[in-house]
Amino acid sequence: MKLIVGLGNPGKQYVQTRHNIGFIAIDKLLSHLNTELKVDSKLQAAYTKTKIEGHDVIIAKPLTYMNLSGDAVTKLMNFYKIDVEDILVILDDTALPLGKIRIRQTGSHGGQNGLKDIINKLGTKDFKRLRIGIGEHAHMDKVDFVLGKFSTNELNTILPTIEYINDAIIEWISTNNFNNIMTKYNTPQTL
C-alpha cells in the first residue's frame, strides 16, 4: 500500500496559497480519480483509500497546520501499516522556479517546515518527495510569499505541472519503479 500526502494548511484563508501547492496537487489527483476525501480527526487527516491501477493507495491532506504535518503522516502510516519507502510527500519549494518539479527518494528538508516535521516524527529522511517550485521571493518576506495566493498567471503556469505530476504518480503506482519516475519526470531546473 502507498501513501500519497500533499502538504498545506487547512482553512479557507489558505486556499490557493503557494504553501498549499501540495493540497492543490491532491485535489487535482482526486478529481482525476473521481473520488473525495473524508475527514478523520483521530488520524488528523482528510484522506481516502482507493485503488490506482489495481493497487491500494491512501491519498491524504494533513488537518494539522504545515509545521505539524508529521503527526498526520505517522498516524496514517501506523494505522495502515505502510512502509516508509511507500510514502510520497508533495510540497512547495521556493528554491525551484515556478512550475518546475524535483522528485527524490530522500534528502534534507531544505528549510520546509512541513517536511522537517515529517522527518523528525518518522525518524528518517528516507521517504519519497515531490517538490513543486513556487518561485522566488526576493522582494518580500518568505512567510508572506508562501502564504500569499497564486496570481492568475502563476496558476496558468502551475496547472500543467499538476497534470504532469498526476501522470508521474499514477505511473509510479502502476510500475513501482521510482528510479524511472525520477529520470522521466524530473524537469530541467533552468529556465
PyMOL CGO cylinders between C-alpha atoms (Angstrom):
from pymol import cmd
from pymol.cgo import CYLINDER

trace = [
    CYLINDER, 0.00, 0.00, 0.00, 1.21, 3.50, -0.88, 0.3, 1, 1, 1, 1, 1, 1,
    CYLINDER, 1.21, 3.50, -0.88, 0.59, 6.76, 0.98, 0.3, 1, 1, 1, 1, 1, 1,
    CYLINDER, 0.59, 6.76, 0.98, 0.49, 10.00, -1.01, 0.3, 1, 1, 1, 1, 1, 1,
    CYLINDER, 0.49, 10.00, -1.01, 0.38, 13.12, 1.16, 0.3, 1, 1, 1, 1, 1, 1,
    CYLINDER, 0.38, 13.12, 1.16, 0.03, 16.67, -0.11, 0.3, 1, 1, 1, 1, 1, 1,
    CYLINDER, 0.03, 16.67, -0.11, 1.21, 19.33, 2.33, 0.3, 1, 1, 1, 1, 1, 1,
    CYLINDER, 1.21, 19.33, 2.33, -0.63, 22.55, 3.09, 0.3, 1, 1, 1, 1, 1, 1,
    CYLINDER, -0.63, 22.55, 3.09, -2.56, 24.44, 5.72, 0.3, 1, 1, 1, 1, 1, 1,
    CYLINDER, -2.56, 24.44, 5.72, -6.23, 23.72, 6.41, 0.3, 1, 1, 1, 1, 1, 1,
    CYLINDER, -6.23, 23.72, 6.41, -8.74, 26.57, 6.32, 0.3, 1, 1, 1, 1, 1, 1,
    CYLINDER, -8.74, 26.57, 6.32, -10.38, 28.77, 3.71, 0.3, 1, 1, 1, 1, 1, 1,
    CYLINDER, -10.38, 28.77, 3.71, -7.84, 31.56, 4.19, 0.3, 1, 1, 1, 1, 1, 1,
    CYLINDER, -7.84, 31.56, 4.19, -5.11, 29.28, 2.82, 0.3, 1, 1, 1, 1, 1, 1,
    CYLINDER, -5.11, 29.28, 2.82, -6.92, 28.07, -0.33, 0.3, 1, 1, 1, 1, 1, 1,
    CYLINDER, -6.92, 28.07, -0.33, -4.83, 28.73, -3.47, 0.3, 1, 1, 1, 1, 1, 1,
    CYLINDER, -4.83, 28.73, -3.47, -1.80, 29.90, -1.49, 0.3, 1, 1, 1, 1, 1, 1,
    CYLINDER, -1.80, 29.90, -1.49, 1.67, 28.95, -2.64, 0.3, 1, 1, 1, 1, 1, 1,
    CYLINDER, 1.67, 28.95, -2.64, 2.33, 26.93, 0.54, 0.3, 1, 1, 1, 1, 1, 1,
    CYLINDER, 2.33, 26.93, 0.54, -0.73, 24.81, -0.29, 0.3, 1, 1, 1, 1, 1, 1,
    CYLINDER, -0.73, 24.81, -0.29, 0.52, 23.53, -3.64, 0.3, 1, 1, 1, 1, 1, 1,
    CYLINDER, 0.52, 23.53, -3.64, 0.55, 20.03, -2.13, 0.3, 1, 1, 1, 1, 1, 1,
    CYLINDER, 0.55, 20.03, -2.13, -3.19, 20.34, -1.40, 0.3, 1, 1, 1, 1, 1, 1,
    CYLINDER, -3.19, 20.34, -1.40, -3.78, 21.66, -4.92, 0.3, 1, 1, 1, 1, 1, 1,
    CYLINDER, -3.78, 21.66, -4.92, -1.95, 18.65, -6.38, 0.3, 1, 1, 1, 1, 1, 1,
    CYLINDER, -1.95, 18.65, -6.38, -4.00, 16.25, -4.23, 0.3, 1, 1, 1, 1, 1, 1,
    CYLINDER, -4.00, 16.25, -4.23, -7.26, 17.94, -5.29, 0.3, 1, 1, 1, 1, 1, 1,
    CYLINDER, -7.26, 17.94, -5.29, -6.32, 17.53, -8.96, 0.3, 1, 1, 1, 1, 1, 1,
    CYLINDER, -6.32, 17.53, -8.96, -5.42, 13.85, -8.43, 0.3, 1, 1, 1, 1, 1, 1,
    CYLINDER, -5.42, 13.85, -8.43, -8.73, 13.24, -6.62, 0.3, 1, 1, 1, 1, 1, 1,
    CYLINDER, -8.73, 13.24, -6.62, -10.62, 14.91, -9.46, 0.3, 1, 1, 1, 1, 1, 1,
    CYLINDER, -10.62, 14.91, -9.46, -8.79, 12.70, -11.97, 0.3, 1, 1, 1, 1, 1, 1,
    CYLINDER, -8.79, 12.70, -11.97, -9.67, 9.59, -9.94, 0.3, 1, 1, 1, 1, 1, 1,
    CYLINDER, -9.67, 9.59, -9.94, -13.25, 10.82, -9.32, 0.3, 1, 1, 1, 1, 1, 1,
    CYLINDER, -13.25, 10.82, -9.32, -13.01, 10.34, -5.56, 0.3, 1, 1, 1, 1, 1, 1,
    CYLINDER, -13.01, 10.34, -5.56, -13.22, 12.53, -2.44, 0.3, 1, 1, 1, 1, 1, 1,
    CYLINDER, -13.22, 12.53, -2.44, -11.54, 12.78, 0.93, 0.3, 1, 1, 1, 1, 1, 1,
    CYLINDER, -11.54, 12.78, 0.93, -13.20, 12.05, 4.26, 0.3, 1, 1, 1, 1, 1, 1,
    CYLINDER, -13.20, 12.05, 4.26, -12.17, 13.74, 7.48, 0.3, 1, 1, 1, 1, 1, 1,
    CYLINDER, -12.17, 13.74, 7.48, -10.78, 11.58, 10.28, 0.3, 1, 1, 1, 1, 1, 1,
    CYLINDER, -10.78, 11.58, 10.28, -9.95, 13.73, 13.30, 0.3, 1, 1, 1, 1, 1, 1,
    CYLINDER, -9.95, 13.73, 13.30, -8.32, 10.79, 15.10, 0.3, 1, 1, 1, 1, 1, 1,
    CYLINDER, -8.32, 10.79, 15.10, -5.81, 10.39, 12.27, 0.3, 1, 1, 1, 1, 1, 1,
    CYLINDER, -5.81, 10.39, 12.27, -5.59, 14.20, 11.89, 0.3, 1, 1, 1, 1, 1, 1,
    CYLINDER, -5.59, 14.20, 11.89, -6.13, 13.95, 8.14, 0.3, 1, 1, 1, 1, 1, 1,
    CYLINDER, -6.13, 13.95, 8.14, -8.64, 14.17, 5.35, 0.3, 1, 1, 1, 1, 1, 1,
    CYLINDER, -8.64, 14.17, 5.35, -8.00, 11.08, 3.27, 0.3, 1, 1, 1, 1, 1, 1,
    CYLINDER, -8.00, 11.08, 3.27, -9.36, 8.37, 1.04, 0.3, 1, 1, 1, 1, 1, 1,
    CYLINDER, -9.36, 8.37, 1.04, -8.37, 4.77, 0.50, 0.3, 1, 1, 1, 1, 1, 1,
    CYLINDER, -8.37, 4.77, 0.50, -8.68, 3.95, -3.18, 0.3, 1, 1, 1, 1, 1, 1,
    CYLINDER, -8.68, 3.95, -3.18, -7.17, 1.83, -5.94, 0.3, 1, 1, 1, 1, 1, 1,
    CYLINDER, -7.17, 1.83, -5.94, -4.89, 3.06, -8.69, 0.3, 1, 1, 1, 1, 1, 1,
    CYLINDER, -4.89, 3.06, -8.69, -4.08, 0.56, -11.42, 0.3, 1, 1, 1, 1, 1, 1,
    CYLINDER, -4.08, 0.56, -11.42, -5.26, -2.20, -9.06, 0.3, 1, 1, 1, 1, 1, 1,
    CYLINDER, -5.26, -2.20, -9.06, -3.01, -1.12, -6.16, 0.3, 1, 1, 1, 1, 1, 1,
    CYLINDER, -3.01, -1.12, -6.16, -4.22, 0.10, -2.75, 0.3, 1, 1, 1, 1, 1, 1,
    CYLINDER, -4.22, 0.10, -2.75, -3.38, 3.75, -2.18, 0.3, 1, 1, 1, 1, 1, 1,
    CYLINDER, -3.38, 3.75, -2.18, -4.11, 6.24, 0.60, 0.3, 1, 1, 1, 1, 1, 1,
    CYLINDER, -4.11, 6.24, 0.60, -4.34, 9.84, -0.61, 0.3, 1, 1, 1, 1, 1, 1,
    CYLINDER, -4.34, 9.84, -0.61, -4.27, 12.41, 2.18, 0.3, 1, 1, 1, 1, 1, 1,
    CYLINDER, -4.27, 12.41, 2.18, -4.09, 16.01, 3.32, 0.3, 1, 1, 1, 1, 1, 1,
    CYLINDER, -4.09, 16.01, 3.32, -2.99, 16.61, 6.92, 0.3, 1, 1, 1, 1, 1, 1,
    CYLINDER, -2.99, 16.61, 6.92, -5.51, 18.55, 9.02, 0.3, 1, 1, 1, 1, 1, 1,
    CYLINDER, -5.51, 18.55, 9.02, -2.68, 19.85, 11.18, 0.3, 1, 1, 1, 1, 1, 1,
    CYLINDER, -2.68, 19.85, 11.18, -1.01, 23.04, 10.15, 0.3, 1, 1, 1, 1, 1, 1,
    CYLINDER, -1.01, 23.04, 10.15, 2.06, 22.72, 7.94, 0.3, 1, 1, 1, 1, 1, 1,
    CYLINDER, 2.06, 22.72, 7.94, 4.53, 22.73, 10.84, 0.3, 1, 1, 1, 1, 1, 1,
    CYLINDER, 4.53, 22.73, 10.84, 2.89, 19.61, 12.37, 0.3, 1, 1, 1, 1, 1, 1,
    CYLINDER, 2.89, 19.61, 12.37, 2.44, 17.58, 9.17, 0.3, 1, 1, 1, 1, 1, 1,
    CYLINDER, 2.44, 17.58, 9.17, 4.39, 14.69, 10.66, 0.3, 1, 1, 1, 1, 1, 1,
    CYLINDER, 4.39, 14.69, 10.66, 1.57, 13.96, 13.12, 0.3, 1, 1, 1, 1, 1, 1,
    CYLINDER, 1.57, 13.96, 13.12, -0.89, 13.03, 10.37, 0.3, 1, 1, 1, 1, 1, 1,
    CYLINDER, -0.89, 13.03, 10.37, 1.72, 11.19, 8.28, 0.3, 1, 1, 1, 1, 1, 1,
    CYLINDER, 1.72, 11.19, 8.28, 2.85, 8.99, 11.18, 0.3, 1, 1, 1, 1, 1, 1,
    CYLINDER, 2.85, 8.99, 11.18, -0.73, 8.24, 12.26, 0.3, 1, 1, 1, 1, 1, 1,
    CYLINDER, -0.73, 8.24, 12.26, -1.77, 7.21, 8.74, 0.3, 1, 1, 1, 1, 1, 1,
    CYLINDER, -1.77, 7.21, 8.74, 1.42, 5.20, 8.28, 0.3, 1, 1, 1, 1, 1, 1,
    CYLINDER, 1.42, 5.20, 8.28, 0.96, 3.34, 11.57, 0.3, 1, 1, 1, 1, 1, 1,
    CYLINDER, 0.96, 3.34, 11.57, -2.79, 2.79, 11.19, 0.3, 1, 1, 1, 1, 1, 1,
    CYLINDER, -2.79, 2.79, 11.19, -2.46, 1.31, 7.69, 0.3, 1, 1, 1, 1, 1, 1,
    CYLINDER, -2.46, 1.31, 7.69, 0.94, -0.32, 8.35, 0.3, 1, 1, 1, 1, 1, 1,
    CYLINDER, 0.94, -0.32, 8.35, 2.59, 1.48, 5.44, 0.3, 1, 1, 1, 1, 1, 1,
    CYLINDER, 2.59, 1.48, 5.44, 6.34, 1.12, 4.94, 0.3, 1, 1, 1, 1, 1, 1,
    CYLINDER, 6.34, 1.12, 4.94, 8.30, 4.38, 4.93, 0.3, 1, 1, 1, 1, 1, 1,
    CYLINDER, 8.30, 4.38, 4.93, 9.59, 3.64, 1.41, 0.3, 1, 1, 1, 1, 1, 1,
    CYLINDER, 9.59, 3.64, 1.41, 5.96, 3.63, 0.19, 0.3, 1, 1, 1, 1, 1, 1,
    CYLINDER, 5.96, 3.63, 0.19, 5.33, 7.25, 1.26, 0.3, 1, 1, 1, 1, 1, 1,
    CYLINDER, 5.33, 7.25, 1.26, 5.32, 10.12, -1.23, 0.3, 1, 1, 1, 1, 1, 1,
    CYLINDER, 5.32, 10.12, -1.23, 5.07, 13.69, 0.10, 0.3, 1, 1, 1, 1, 1, 1,
    CYLINDER, 5.07, 13.69, 0.10, 4.11, 16.54, -2.25, 0.3, 1, 1, 1, 1, 1, 1,
    CYLINDER, 4.11, 16.54, -2.25, 5.23, 20.01, -1.16, 0.3, 1, 1, 1, 1, 1, 1,
    CYLINDER, 5.23, 20.01, -1.16, 6.18, 23.52, -2.22, 0.3, 1, 1, 1, 1, 1, 1,
    CYLINDER, 6.18, 23.52, -2.22, 9.77, 24.63, -2.80, 0.3, 1, 1, 1, 1, 1, 1,
    CYLINDER, 9.77, 24.63, -2.80, 10.87, 28.27, -3.05, 0.3, 1, 1, 1, 1, 1, 1,
    CYLINDER, 10.87, 28.27, -3.05, 14.30, 27.22, -4.36, 0.3, 1, 1, 1, 1, 1, 1,
    CYLINDER, 14.30, 27.22, -4.36, 12.78, 25.87, -7.59, 0.3, 1, 1, 1, 1, 1, 1,
    CYLINDER, 12.78, 25.87, -7.59, 11.48, 28.07, -10.41, 0.3, 1, 1, 1, 1, 1, 1,
    CYLINDER, 11.48, 28.07, -10.41, 7.71, 28.32, -10.66, 0.3, 1, 1, 1, 1, 1, 1,
    CYLINDER, 7.71, 28.32, -10.66, 6.23, 25.13, -12.10, 0.3, 1, 1, 1, 1, 1, 1,
    CYLINDER, 6.23, 25.13, -12.10, 9.44, 23.07, -12.04, 0.3, 1, 1, 1, 1, 1, 1,
    CYLINDER, 9.44, 23.07, -12.04, 9.44, 19.80, -10.09, 0.3, 1, 1, 1, 1, 1, 1,
    CYLINDER, 9.44, 19.80, -10.09, 12.10, 17.77, -8.35, 0.3, 1, 1, 1, 1, 1, 1,
    CYLINDER, 12.10, 17.77, -8.35, 11.38, 14.16, -7.41, 0.3, 1, 1, 1, 1, 1, 1,
    CYLINDER, 11.38, 14.16, -7.41, 13.71, 12.45, -4.94, 0.3, 1, 1, 1, 1, 1, 1,
    CYLINDER, 13.71, 12.45, -4.94, 13.84, 9.26, -2.85, 0.3, 1, 1, 1, 1, 1, 1,
    CYLINDER, 13.84, 9.26, -2.85, 15.45, 11.00, 0.12, 0.3, 1, 1, 1, 1, 1, 1,
    CYLINDER, 15.45, 11.00, 0.12, 17.00, 14.29, 1.11, 0.3, 1, 1, 1, 1, 1, 1,
    CYLINDER, 17.00, 14.29, 1.11, 17.03, 17.15, 3.57, 0.3, 1, 1, 1, 1, 1, 1,
    CYLINDER, 17.03, 17.15, 3.57, 14.06, 19.31, 4.49, 0.3, 1, 1, 1, 1, 1, 1,
    CYLINDER, 14.06, 19.31, 4.49, 15.62, 22.30, 2.73, 0.3, 1, 1, 1, 1, 1, 1,
    CYLINDER, 15.62, 22.30, 2.73, 14.03, 24.68, 5.24, 0.3, 1, 1, 1, 1, 1, 1,
    CYLINDER, 14.03, 24.68, 5.24, 10.48, 23.49, 4.51, 0.3, 1, 1, 1, 1, 1, 1,
    CYLINDER, 10.48, 23.49, 4.51, 8.85, 23.17, 7.94, 0.3, 1, 1, 1, 1, 1, 1,
    CYLINDER, 8.85, 23.17, 7.94, 6.27, 20.53, 7.00, 0.3, 1, 1, 1, 1, 1, 1,
    CYLINDER, 6.27, 20.53, 7.00, 8.96, 18.29, 5.59, 0.3, 1, 1, 1, 1, 1, 1,
    CYLINDER, 8.96, 18.29, 5.59, 11.16, 18.99, 8.61, 0.3, 1, 1, 1, 1, 1, 1,
    CYLINDER, 11.16, 18.99, 8.61, 8.39, 17.83, 10.96, 0.3, 1, 1, 1, 1, 1, 1,
    CYLINDER, 8.39, 17.83, 10.96, 7.78, 14.66, 8.94, 0.3, 1, 1, 1, 1, 1, 1,
    CYLINDER, 7.78, 14.66, 8.94, 11.49, 13.81, 9.06, 0.3, 1, 1, 1, 1, 1, 1,
    CYLINDER, 11.49, 13.81, 9.06, 11.54, 14.41, 12.83, 0.3, 1, 1, 1, 1, 1, 1,
    CYLINDER, 11.54, 14.41, 12.83, 8.38, 12.37, 13.52, 0.3, 1, 1, 1, 1, 1, 1,
    CYLINDER, 8.38, 12.37, 13.52, 9.34, 9.46, 11.24, 0.3, 1, 1, 1, 1, 1, 1,
    CYLINDER, 9.34, 9.46, 11.24, 12.92, 9.49, 12.48, 0.3, 1, 1, 1, 1, 1, 1,
    CYLINDER, 12.92, 9.49, 12.48, 14.19, 9.20, 8.91, 0.3, 1, 1, 1, 1, 1, 1,
    CYLINDER, 14.19, 9.20, 8.91, 14.57, 11.30, 5.79, 0.3, 1, 1, 1, 1, 1, 1,
    CYLINDER, 14.57, 11.30, 5.79, 14.35, 8.21, 3.57, 0.3, 1, 1, 1, 1, 1, 1,
    CYLINDER, 14.35, 8.21, 3.57, 10.90, 8.69, 2.06, 0.3, 1, 1, 1, 1, 1, 1,
    CYLINDER, 10.90, 8.69, 2.06, 9.94, 9.93, -1.36, 0.3, 1, 1, 1, 1, 1, 1,
    CYLINDER, 9.94, 9.93, -1.36, 9.16, 13.56, -2.01, 0.3, 1, 1, 1, 1, 1, 1,
    CYLINDER, 9.16, 13.56, -2.01, 7.93, 15.56, -4.94, 0.3, 1, 1, 1, 1, 1, 1,
    CYLINDER, 7.93, 15.56, -4.94, 8.82, 19.24, -4.67, 0.3, 1, 1, 1, 1, 1, 1,
    CYLINDER, 8.82, 19.24, -4.67, 6.94, 21.78, -6.76, 0.3, 1, 1, 1, 1, 1, 1,
    CYLINDER, 6.94, 21.78, -6.76, 8.64, 25.08, -7.49, 0.3, 1, 1, 1, 1, 1, 1,
    CYLINDER, 8.64, 25.08, -7.49, 6.66, 28.12, -6.40, 0.3, 1, 1, 1, 1, 1, 1,
    CYLINDER, 6.66, 28.12, -6.40, 9.32, 30.64, -7.44, 0.3, 1, 1, 1, 1, 1, 1,
    CYLINDER, 9.32, 30.64, -7.44, 11.47, 33.16, -5.68, 0.3, 1, 1, 1, 1, 1, 1,
    CYLINDER, 11.47, 33.16, -5.68, 10.54, 35.64, -3.01, 0.3, 1, 1, 1, 1, 1, 1,
    CYLINDER, 10.54, 35.64, -3.01, 13.48, 38.06, -3.31, 0.3, 1, 1, 1, 1, 1, 1,
    CYLINDER, 13.48, 38.06, -3.31, 11.38, 41.20, -2.90, 0.3, 1, 1, 1, 1, 1, 1,
    CYLINDER, 11.38, 41.20, -2.90, 9.20, 40.12, 0.02, 0.3, 1, 1, 1, 1, 1, 1,
    CYLINDER, 9.20, 40.12, 0.02, 9.28, 38.24, 3.30, 0.3, 1, 1, 1, 1, 1, 1,
    CYLINDER, 9.28, 38.24, 3.30, 9.38, 34.46, 2.76, 0.3, 1, 1, 1, 1, 1, 1,
    CYLINDER, 9.38, 34.46, 2.76, 6.41, 33.80, 5.08, 0.3, 1, 1, 1, 1, 1, 1,
    CYLINDER, 6.41, 33.80, 5.08, 4.31, 36.44, 3.32, 0.3, 1, 1, 1, 1, 1, 1,
    CYLINDER, 4.31, 36.44, 3.32, 5.31, 34.97, -0.03, 0.3, 1, 1, 1, 1, 1, 1,
    CYLINDER, 5.31, 34.97, -0.03, 4.45, 31.34, 0.73, 0.3, 1, 1, 1, 1, 1, 1,
    CYLINDER, 4.45, 31.34, 0.73, 1.18, 32.31, 2.42, 0.3, 1, 1, 1, 1, 1, 1,
    CYLINDER, 1.18, 32.31, 2.42, 0.26, 34.61, -0.47, 0.3, 1, 1, 1, 1, 1, 1,
    CYLINDER, 0.26, 34.61, -0.47, -2.16, 33.46, -3.15, 0.3, 1, 1, 1, 1, 1, 1,
    CYLINDER, -2.16, 33.46, -3.15, -1.06, 32.49, -6.64, 0.3, 1, 1, 1, 1, 1, 1,
    CYLINDER, -1.06, 32.49, -6.64, -1.74, 35.10, -9.29, 0.3, 1, 1, 1, 1, 1, 1,
    CYLINDER, -1.74, 35.10, -9.29, -3.75, 34.07, -12.35, 0.3, 1, 1, 1, 1, 1, 1,
    CYLINDER, -3.75, 34.07, -12.35, -0.55, 33.97, -14.41, 0.3, 1, 1, 1, 1, 1, 1,
    CYLINDER, -0.55, 33.97, -14.41, 1.16, 31.79, -11.80, 0.3, 1, 1, 1, 1, 1, 1,
    CYLINDER, 1.16, 31.79, -11.80, -1.81, 29.39, -11.75, 0.3, 1, 1, 1, 1, 1, 1,
    CYLINDER, -1.81, 29.39, -11.75, -1.65, 29.16, -15.55, 0.3, 1, 1, 1, 1, 1, 1,
    CYLINDER, -1.65, 29.16, -15.55, 2.00, 28.10, -15.21, 0.3, 1, 1, 1, 1, 1, 1,
    CYLINDER, 2.00, 28.10, -15.21, 1.35, 25.67, -12.33, 0.3, 1, 1, 1, 1, 1, 1,
    CYLINDER, 1.35, 25.67, -12.33, -1.72, 23.81, -13.66, 0.3, 1, 1, 1, 1, 1, 1,
    CYLINDER, -1.72, 23.81, -13.66, 0.11, 21.95, -16.49, 0.3, 1, 1, 1, 1, 1, 1,
    CYLINDER, 0.11, 21.95, -16.49, 2.70, 20.93, -13.88, 0.3, 1, 1, 1, 1, 1, 1,
    CYLINDER, 2.70, 20.93, -13.88, -0.07, 19.45, -11.73, 0.3, 1, 1, 1, 1, 1, 1,
    CYLINDER, -0.07, 19.45, -11.73, -1.29, 17.34, -14.68, 0.3, 1, 1, 1, 1, 1, 1,
    CYLINDER, -1.29, 17.34, -14.68, 2.29, 16.18, -15.22, 0.3, 1, 1, 1, 1, 1, 1,
    CYLINDER, 2.29, 16.18, -15.22, 2.52, 15.22, -11.54, 0.3, 1, 1, 1, 1, 1, 1,
    CYLINDER, 2.52, 15.22, -11.54, -0.67, 13.13, -11.82, 0.3, 1, 1, 1, 1, 1, 1,
    CYLINDER, -0.67, 13.13, -11.82, 0.93, 11.16, -14.64, 0.3, 1, 1, 1, 1, 1, 1,
    CYLINDER, 0.93, 11.16, -14.64, 4.09, 10.60, -12.57, 0.3, 1, 1, 1, 1, 1, 1,
    CYLINDER, 4.09, 10.60, -12.57, 2.13, 9.42, -9.52, 0.3, 1, 1, 1, 1, 1, 1,
    CYLINDER, 2.13, 9.42, -9.52, -0.06, 7.01, -11.47, 0.3, 1, 1, 1, 1, 1, 1,
    CYLINDER, -0.06, 7.01, -11.47, 2.96, 5.60, -13.31, 0.3, 1, 1, 1, 1, 1, 1,
    CYLINDER, 2.96, 5.60, -13.31, 4.84, 5.13, -10.01, 0.3, 1, 1, 1, 1, 1, 1,
    CYLINDER, 4.84, 5.13, -10.01, 1.87, 3.28, -8.50, 0.3, 1, 1, 1, 1, 1, 1,
    CYLINDER, 1.87, 3.28, -8.50, 1.46, 1.04, -11.54, 0.3, 1, 1, 1, 1, 1, 1,
    CYLINDER, 1.46, 1.04, -11.54, 5.16, 0.24, -12.09, 0.3, 1, 1, 1, 1, 1, 1,
    CYLINDER, 5.16, 0.24, -12.09, 6.63, 0.68, -8.59, 0.3, 1, 1, 1, 1, 1, 1,
    CYLINDER, 6.63, 0.68, -8.59, 9.84, 1.85, -10.27, 0.3, 1, 1, 1, 1, 1, 1,
    CYLINDER, 9.84, 1.85, -10.27, 10.70, 5.17, -8.66, 0.3, 1, 1, 1, 1, 1, 1,
    CYLINDER, 10.70, 5.17, -8.66, 14.10, 5.46, -10.36, 0.3, 1, 1, 1, 1, 1, 1,
    CYLINDER, 14.10, 5.46, -10.36, 12.38, 5.52, -13.74, 0.3, 1, 1, 1, 1, 1, 1,
    CYLINDER, 12.38, 5.52, -13.74, 9.90, 8.11, -12.46, 0.3, 1, 1, 1, 1, 1, 1,
    CYLINDER, 9.90, 8.11, -12.46, 12.74, 10.38, -11.34, 0.3, 1, 1, 1, 1, 1, 1,
    CYLINDER, 12.74, 10.38, -11.34, 14.50, 10.02, -14.68, 0.3, 1, 1, 1, 1, 1, 1,
    CYLINDER, 14.50, 10.02, -14.68, 11.37, 10.58, -16.74, 0.3, 1, 1, 1, 1, 1, 1,
    CYLINDER, 11.37, 10.58, -16.74, 9.57, 13.30, -14.77, 0.3, 1, 1, 1, 1, 1, 1,
    CYLINDER, 9.57, 13.30, -14.77, 12.20, 15.49, -13.15, 0.3, 1, 1, 1, 1, 1, 1,
    CYLINDER, 12.20, 15.49, -13.15, 12.11, 18.73, -15.10, 0.3, 1, 1, 1, 1, 1, 1,
    CYLINDER, 12.11, 18.73, -15.10, 15.20, 20.67, -16.13, 0.3, 1, 1, 1, 1, 1, 1,
    CYLINDER, 15.20, 20.67, -16.13, 15.83, 23.22, -13.41, 0.3, 1, 1, 1, 1, 1, 1,
    CYLINDER, 15.83, 23.22, -13.41, 16.97, 26.09, -15.63, 0.3, 1, 1, 1, 1, 1, 1,
    CYLINDER, 16.97, 26.09, -15.63, 14.55, 28.47, -17.27, 0.3, 1, 1, 1, 1, 1, 1,
]
cmd.load_cgo(trace, "trace")
